[in-house]
Amino acid sequence: MNSVQSRSGGFPAAICLALILVCIGCQVPPEAAEKSSDDQLTEELLRQELAQRRDQAVALYVDAMMLSELNDHAEAIRKLEMATDLDPDFALAFSLKGDIFQQIQDYEKSAQAYEKATKIDPWSFRDFFNLGNVYQILKDFAKAVKAYVAACNLDPGHFEAHYKAARCFYTLQEYDQSMEYARMAKAIDPQQPGPEILLGELFESRKDHVEAINAYRRALELEGNKPEIMLPLARAYLRSGRYSAARELLAVVADMEPDNSMAHQYMGFALLRLRELPEAIESYKRAVETADQDYMAHKSLGVAYMIQFFSNRDEASKALALEQWTISLQINPDQPKLKQFLTQYR
């Protein structure tokens, strides 16, 4: 047998192959081949349409950017709505929409836009950070902290994301997490006073007044004499029984901000503990003068007057005490202990 012939049937190999191909061709109906070709054409047309829609969306996005810079926010939003209708996965368009809504203080819509942007692009630090900002403004601290934590994970060296996460955790009374993020923020930028102030507040929540004082002092070293730092430091001094140190600090605050009612209240308490009663009464009087709707100021002034009554049995002092307590209860009736005192000493 010829070497080019098949062992079965004696047909040449080339002829056998041709027959097999003919048989295979016969097994595929012509309409199936046409359908496969039609599917390919349809897919190509869909790809072209999608590319065209995306090009149109990008053009609208560029227009929206220019309109935003010209402060034509309404038209910019309209263009972005068209862009996201054309391309629902256009993360940058949702991000810009969030920026514009945030700029015009429509925070609910801003949050919705940033939420969409972060779902499409879960690697966008900027959108998570802005989402946290918006939720923080809306006082939805649970959602804010979730966004900030995501931002921190994306950029472990970003100071503000860590500090804001710490602040939100503190507001939610999740103090351990707040401490963790405050310390991370401090490690990122040790020259920022914010984390030290927050650490002071956290240590106070743990009644660790020594560490709170140390943190506030570090903040003062970084920021200088600022009443917003000096006042909590004075409070920590009071809570730790260091009344003279508190008085010295509060005197500076009162000189810097004569209308700071809380400084006068703290000073009144320090003077009471130092047994300087007339000076304490004067401090509480200034507190009431600067914040006449502060029920605690009226209550504390009443306490000082009542202590004076016990020391000299002056009925006028007692009458003044009862008057201040009455005013305090008018401002805030939910003071059962004070109601009891008022009934007892009338």
C-alpha positions in Angstrom: 0.0 0.0 0.0 1.1 3.5 -0.9 2.6 5.3 2.1 0.4 8.3 1.5 -2.8 6.2 1.6 -4.8 5.6 4.8 -4.6 2.1 6.3 -8.4 1.8 6.3 -10.2 2.2 3.0 -7.1 2.9 0.9 -8.1 6.6 0.4 -5.3 9.1 0.4 -5.0 11.1 3.6 -5.7 14.4 1.9 -9.0 13.1 0.5 -10.0 11.8 4.0 -9.4 15.1 5.6 -11.4 16.9 2.9 -14.3 14.5 3.5 -14.2 15.1 7.3 -14.3 18.9 6.8 -17.2 18.5 4.4 -19.1 16.4 7.0 -18.4 18.9 9.7 -19.6 21.7 7.5 -22.8 19.8 6.8 -23.5 19.5 10.5 -23.6 23.3 11.0 -26.9 24.8 9.7 -26.5 28.0 7.6 -28.7 30.0 10.0 -26.4 29.2 12.9 -23.4 30.6 11.1 -25.4 33.7 10.2 -26.5 34.1 13.9 -22.9 33.9 15.1 -22.0 36.6 12.6 -25.0 38.7 13.7 -24.0 38.4 17.4 -20.5 39.6 16.6 -21.9 42.5 14.7 -24.3 43.4 17.6 -21.5 43.2 20.1 -19.3 45.5 18.0 -22.2 48.0 17.6 -22.8 47.9 21.4 -19.1 48.6 22.0 -19.1 51.5 19.6 -22.3 52.9 21.2 -20.8 52.6 24.7 -17.6 54.3 23.6 -19.6 57.1 22.0 -21.7 57.5 25.2 -18.6 57.6 27.3 -17.0 60.2 25.0 -20.2 62.3 25.3 -20.1 61.9 29.1 -16.5 63.1 29.3 -17.3 66.1 27.2 -20.2 67.0 29.5 -17.9 66.5 32.5 -15.4 68.9 31.1 -18.2 71.4 30.5 -19.3 71.0 34.1 -15.8 71.6 35.4 -15.6 74.9 33.5 -19.1 75.9 34.6 -18.3 75.2 38.2 -15.2 77.4 38.0 -17.5 80.2 36.7 -19.8 79.5 39.7 -22.7 78.4 37.4 -23.5 75.6 39.7 -27.0 74.8 38.5 -25.9 74.4 34.9 -22.8 72.4 36.0 -25.1 70.0 38.0 -27.3 69.7 34.9 -24.4 68.7 32.7 -23.2 66.2 35.3 -26.7 64.6 35.5 -26.6 64.1 31.8 -23.0 62.7 32.0 -24.0 60.1 34.7 -27.1 59.2 32.7 -24.9 58.4 29.8 -22.3 56.6 31.9 -23.6 55.4 35.3 -20.1 54.3 36.3 -18.5 57.7 35.8 -16.9 58.1 39.2 -15.3 61.5 38.5 -18.7 63.0 37.5 -20.3 61.8 40.8 -17.2 63.2 42.7 -17.5 66.6 41.1 -21.2 66.6 41.8 -20.4 66.0 45.4 -17.9 68.9 45.4 -20.5 71.3 43.9 -23.3 70.3 46.3 -20.9 70.7 49.2 -19.9 74.1 47.9 -23.5 75.3 47.8 -24.1 73.7 51.2 -26.6 71.1 50.0 -25.0 68.4 52.1 -27.6 65.7 51.7 -27.1 65.6 48.0 -23.4 66.0 48.4 -23.3 62.9 50.6 -25.3 60.9 48.0 -22.9 61.9 45.2 -19.8 61.0 47.2 -21.4 57.7 48.3 -21.9 56.8 44.6 -18.4 57.8 43.8 -16.9 55.7 46.5 -19.0 52.6 45.4 -17.7 53.0 41.9 -14.1 53.7 42.9 -13.4 52.2 46.3 -9.7 53.4 46.0 -10.5 57.1 46.0 -9.1 58.6 49.2 -10.4 62.1 48.2 -14.1 60.9 47.9 -14.0 59.0 51.2 -12.4 62.0 53.0 -15.0 64.5 51.5 -17.8 62.0 52.4 -16.6 62.1 56.0 -16.5 65.9 56.0 -20.1 66.1 54.7 -21.5 63.6 57.2 -19.6 65.4 60.0 -21.4 68.6 59.0 -24.7 66.7 59.0 -23.8 65.4 62.5 -24.1 61.8 61.3 -21.0 60.9 63.1 -21.4 57.1 62.7 -21.3 57.4 58.9 -18.6 60.1 59.1 -16.2 58.0 61.1 -16.8 55.0 58.7 -15.8 57.2 55.8 -12.8 58.7 57.6 -11.5 55.3 58.6 -11.7 54.2 55.0 -9.7 57.3 54.0 -7.1 56.5 56.7 -6.7 53.0 55.3 -6.1 54.4 51.8 -3.6 57.0 53.1 -2.1 56.0 56.4 0.0 59.2 56.5 -2.9 61.7 56.2 -3.0 63.8 59.4 -6.5 65.3 59.0 -8.2 62.1 58.2 -6.9 60.5 61.3 -7.6 63.5 63.5 -11.2 63.9 62.2 -11.8 60.1 62.7 -10.5 60.5 66.3 -12.9 63.5 66.9 -15.9 61.6 65.5 -15.1 58.5 67.6 -14.9 60.9 70.7 -18.4 62.4 69.8 -19.7 58.8 69.6 -18.2 58.1 73.0 -16.0 55.4 71.5 -13.1 56.5 73.5 -10.7 53.6 72.9 -10.9 54.1 69.1 -10.7 57.9 69.6 -7.5 57.4 71.6 -6.0 55.1 68.9 -6.6 57.5 66.1 -5.6 60.6 68.1 -2.3 59.0 68.8 -1.8 58.1 65.1 -2.6 61.7 64.2 0.0 62.9 66.7 2.6 60.5 65.3 1.9 61.8 61.8 2.4 65.4 62.8 3.7 66.0 66.3 3.5 69.8 65.8 -0.3 69.9 65.6 -2.0 70.9 68.9 -5.3 69.3 68.0 -4.4 65.7 68.9 -3.0 66.9 72.3 -6.2 68.8 73.1 -8.3 65.7 72.2 -5.9 63.4 74.2 -6.5 65.8 77.2 -10.2 65.4 76.8 -9.9 61.6 76.5 -7.7 61.4 79.6 -10.3 63.5 81.5 -13.0 61.0 80.4 -10.9 58.4 82.1 -10.4 60.6 85.1 -6.7 60.6 84.5 -6.2 64.3 85.3 -2.4 64.1 85.5 -2.2 62.9 81.9 -4.9 65.3 80.8 -2.8 68.2 82.3 0.3 67.0 80.5 -1.5 66.8 77.2 -3.0 70.3 77.6 0.4 71.7 78.5 1.9 70.2 75.4 -0.8 71.8 73.4 -0.1 75.2 75.0 3.6 74.8 74.1 2.7 74.1 70.5 0.0 76.8 70.1 0.8 79.4 72.7 -1.7 81.0 75.1 -5.1 80.2 73.6 -8.2 80.4 75.8 -9.6 77.3 74.0 -6.7 75.4 75.5 -6.2 77.2 78.7 -9.8 76.7 79.8 -9.8 72.9 79.6 -6.3 72.9 81.3 -7.8 75.0 84.1 -10.7 72.6 84.4 -8.2 69.7 84.7 -6.4 71.7 87.5 -9.7 72.1 89.3 -10.6 68.4 89.0 -7.2 67.4 90.4 -7.5 69.9 93.3 -4.9 72.3 92.1 -7.0 75.4 92.7 -4.2 78.0 92.9 -2.9 76.9 89.5 -6.4 77.1 88.1 -6.9 80.6 89.4 -3.7 81.9 87.9 -4.6 80.4 84.5 -8.2 81.6 84.6 -7.1 85.2 85.5 -5.2 85.2 82.2 -8.2 83.9 80.3 -10.5 86.5 81.9 -8.1 89.2 80.8 -8.0 87.9 77.3 -11.7 87.3 77.1 -13.7 89.4 79.6 -17.0 88.0 78.4 -16.0 84.4 78.7 -18.7 83.2 81.1 -17.2 79.8 81.7 -13.9 81.3 82.7 -15.7 83.3 85.4 -17.6 80.2 86.5 -14.4 78.2 86.9 -12.8 81.1 88.7 -15.7 81.3 91.1 -15.3 77.6 91.9 -11.6 77.9 92.4 -12.1 80.8 94.7 -14.8 79.0 96.7 -12.3 76.1 97.2 -9.7 78.6 98.3 -12.2 80.0 100.8 -12.2 83.4 99.1 -16.0 83.8 99.3 -16.5 87.5 98.4 -14.2 87.1 95.3 -16.0 83.9 94.3 -19.4 85.7 94.4 -18.0 88.5 92.2 -16.8 86.0 89.7 -20.1 84.2 89.6 -21.8 87.6 89.2 -19.7 88.3 86.1 -20.6 84.9 84.8 -24.3 85.7 85.1 -23.8 89.1 83.5 -22.0 87.7 80.5 -24.5 84.7 80.0 -27.8 85.5 81.7 -29.4 82.4 80.2 -26.8 80.0 81.6 -28.7 78.1 84.3 -25.4 76.8 85.8 -24.1 80.3 86.3 -27.3 81.3 88.2 -27.2 78.0 90.2 -23.5 78.5 91.2 -24.1 82.1 92.2 -27.0 80.9 94.4 -24.7 78.3 96.0 -22.1 81.0 96.8 -24.8 83.3 98.3 -26.1 80.4 100.4 -22.6 79.6 101.7 -22.4 83.3 102.7 -25.7 83.0 104.5 -24.4 80.0 106.5 -21.3 81.9 107.4 -22.9 85.1 108.6 -26.7 84.3 108.9 -27.5 87.3 106.7 -31.0 86.8 105.5 -30.3 89.1 102.5 -27.7 86.5 101.3 -30.3 83.7 101.7 -32.9 85.7 99.7 -30.3 86.3 96.9 -29.5 82.6 96.8 -33.2 81.6 96.5 -33.6 84.2 93.8 -30.8 82.8 91.7 -31.9 79.3 92.1 -35.4 80.3 91.0 -34.0 81.8 87.9 -31.9 78.7 87.2 -35.0 76.5 87.5 -36.9 78.8 85.1 -34.2 78.4 82.5 -33.9 74.6 83.1 -36.7 73.0 85.2 -35.0 69.6 85.0 -33.0 70.0 88.2 -34.7 67.9 90.9 -31.9 68.4 93.5 -32.1 72.1 93.1 -35.9 72.0 93.5 -35.4 70.1 96.7 -32.9 72.8 98.0 -35.3 75.6 97.0 -38.1 73.9 98.9 -35.9 73.2 101.9 -34.5 76.7 102.4 -37.6 78.7 101.7 
